[in-house]
Amino acid sequence: MQFPNLMDIQRRRKVLGLTQSQLAKQVGISQSLLTKIERGLVVPNYKTATEIFDFLESSENTGQKLAKDSMNAHVITLKASDTVQKAVSLVKKHAISQFPVVGGHKLVGSVASVDFIGRPRDSRIGEMLEEPFPTVNETTPLSIVKSILKSSRAVLVMNKGEIRGIITAEDLL
């Protein structure tokens, strides 16, 4: 049996919404030992590693989080007619980097802050549109969202044709 990477413990723990204290208590180790394991300062013995990964796996499978549990409900959209200057202003004000682009009530594409580099400030967003982000509904399991994020910058959470939230890889760290 091959163990998952020890560096995944912290990420998986956070996705489950657990503190170090909570995970340590569940597997019968001290919080300080878990901190050292997560930082890569200590390699746990086989028994401890097995208990950590068994607990994480069972928690991930039984208490499956849904898209609605991890989405950012404050979604800022752009229009194709908006300028790069407006988008850059929104990036700075809200510390975001991914934008769905809408026309009326319809998704028409997407852009990311990296797309603005080197563009004149008066350029229109419509000039740099990429495909719309993939969409899921609020009850889509987070495991599916994670898979989608391996090949997409973001995932939109939709309900009855309306954007309810956005999930990026950073939201799952």
C-alpha positions in Angstrom: 0.0 0.0 0.0 1.3 3.4 -0.9 0.4 6.3 1.4 -0.8 9.6 0.0 1.7 12.4 0.3 2.3 13.6 3.9 2.2 17.1 2.6 -1.5 16.6 1.7 -2.6 16.2 5.4 -2.9 19.9 6.0 -4.8 20.6 2.8 -7.2 17.7 3.4 -7.7 18.7 7.0 -8.6 22.3 6.0 -11.0 21.1 3.2 -12.8 19.2 5.9 -12.9 22.3 8.1 -10.9 20.7 10.9 -8.4 22.4 13.2 -5.1 20.8 14.1 -6.5 20.2 17.6 -9.5 18.4 16.3 -7.6 16.1 13.9 -4.9 15.4 16.5 -7.6 14.4 19.1 -9.4 12.1 16.6 -6.2 10.2 15.9 -4.8 10.2 19.4 -1.7 12.4 18.9 -0.7 15.8 20.2 -1.3 18.9 18.3 2.4 19.7 18.4 3.2 16.4 16.7 0.6 17.1 14.0 2.0 20.5 13.4 5.5 19.0 12.9 4.1 16.4 10.5 2.3 19.0 8.5 5.4 21.2 8.3 7.5 18.3 7.2 9.7 18.4 10.3 8.7 14.9 11.5 7.8 11.7 9.6 5.2 9.8 11.5 5.5 6.1 12.2 3.4 3.7 10.2 0.7 3.4 12.8 0.2 7.2 13.2 0.3 7.8 9.4 -2.3 5.1 8.9 -4.6 6.5 11.6 -4.3 10.0 10.1 -5.1 9.0 6.5 -7.8 6.5 7.6 -9.6 9.3 9.5 -9.2 11.8 6.7 -10.5 9.3 4.1 -13.5 8.3 6.2 -14.4 11.9 7.0 -14.1 12.8 3.3 -16.4 10.0 2.2 -19.0 10.2 5.0 -19.3 13.9 5.5 -19.0 14.7 1.8 -18.9 18.5 1.4 -20.9 20.0 -1.4 -20.1 22.9 -3.7 -22.3 25.2 -1.7 -20.1 24.5 1.4 -17.0 25.9 -0.2 -18.2 28.5 -2.7 -17.7 32.2 -2.5 -21.2 33.6 -2.8 -19.9 37.1 -3.6 -19.3 36.7 -7.3 -18.2 39.7 -9.3 -18.9 39.6 -13.0 -17.7 41.6 -15.9 -19.4 42.5 -19.2 -17.7 42.2 -22.6 -18.0 46.0 -22.9 -16.1 46.6 -19.6 -12.5 47.9 -19.8 -9.3 46.4 -18.5 -9.1 49.4 -16.2 -12.4 48.6 -14.5 -11.3 44.9 -14.2 -7.9 45.8 -12.7 -9.7 48.1 -10.2 -11.9 45.2 -9.1 -8.9 42.9 -8.8 -7.2 45.4 -6.4 -10.3 46.3 -4.5 -11.6 42.7 -3.9 -8.4 40.6 -4.2 -9.9 38.3 -6.8 -8.4 37.0 -10.0 -11.2 35.2 -11.9 -14.2 36.7 -13.5 -17.2 35.2 -15.2 -18.3 37.5 -18.1 -22.0 37.9 -18.7 -24.2 39.4 -21.3 -27.6 40.0 -20.0 -28.3 37.0 -17.8 -26.2 34.6 -19.9 -22.6 33.5 -19.4 -20.6 34.5 -22.4 -17.0 33.8 -21.3 -14.4 34.2 -18.6 -11.2 36.2 -18.0 -8.5 36.1 -15.4 -6.3 38.9 -14.0 -3.3 37.4 -15.8 -5.1 38.1 -19.1 -4.8 41.9 -18.4 -1.0 41.9 -18.3 0.4 44.1 -21.1 -3.1 45.1 -22.3 -3.9 48.8 -22.7 -6.2 50.0 -19.9 -8.9 51.0 -22.4 -9.0 47.5 -24.0 -12.4 45.8 -23.8 -12.9 42.6 -21.9 -14.7 41.1 -24.9 -11.3 41.2 -26.8 -9.8 38.6 -24.5 -12.7 36.3 -23.7 -12.0 32.7 -22.9 -14.6 29.9 -22.6 -17.0 30.2 -19.7 -16.0 28.5 -16.5 -17.6 25.0 -16.1 -20.7 25.0 -14.0 -22.1 22.8 -11.3 -25.1 22.9 -9.0 -25.1 23.6 -5.3 -25.3 20.0 -4.3 -22.4 18.7 -6.5 -19.9 16.8 -4.3 -16.7 18.8 -3.7 -14.8 15.8 -5.0 -16.2 16.4 -8.4 -15.4 20.2 -8.2 -11.8 19.3 -7.3 -11.5 17.1 -10.4 -12.9 19.9 -12.6 -10.4 22.4 -11.0 -7.5 20.4 -12.3 -8.2 21.7 -15.8 -10.1 24.9 -15.1 -9.3 28.2 -13.4 -12.6 28.3 -11.6 -16.0 26.6 -11.3 -19.3 28.4 -11.1 -22.1 27.2 -8.8 -25.4 27.7 -10.5 -29.1 27.4 -9.5 -31.9 27.8 -12.0 -29.6 29.5 -14.5 -28.3 32.1 -12.0 -24.7 32.3 -10.6 -24.8 31.5 -6.9 -21.1 31.2 -6.2 -17.6 30.6 -7.5 -15.0 28.1 -6.4 -11.3 28.4 -7.3 -8.4 26.1 -6.2 -7.5 28.7 -3.5 -10.9 28.2 -1.9 -10.1 24.5 -1.3 -6.6 25.1 0.3 
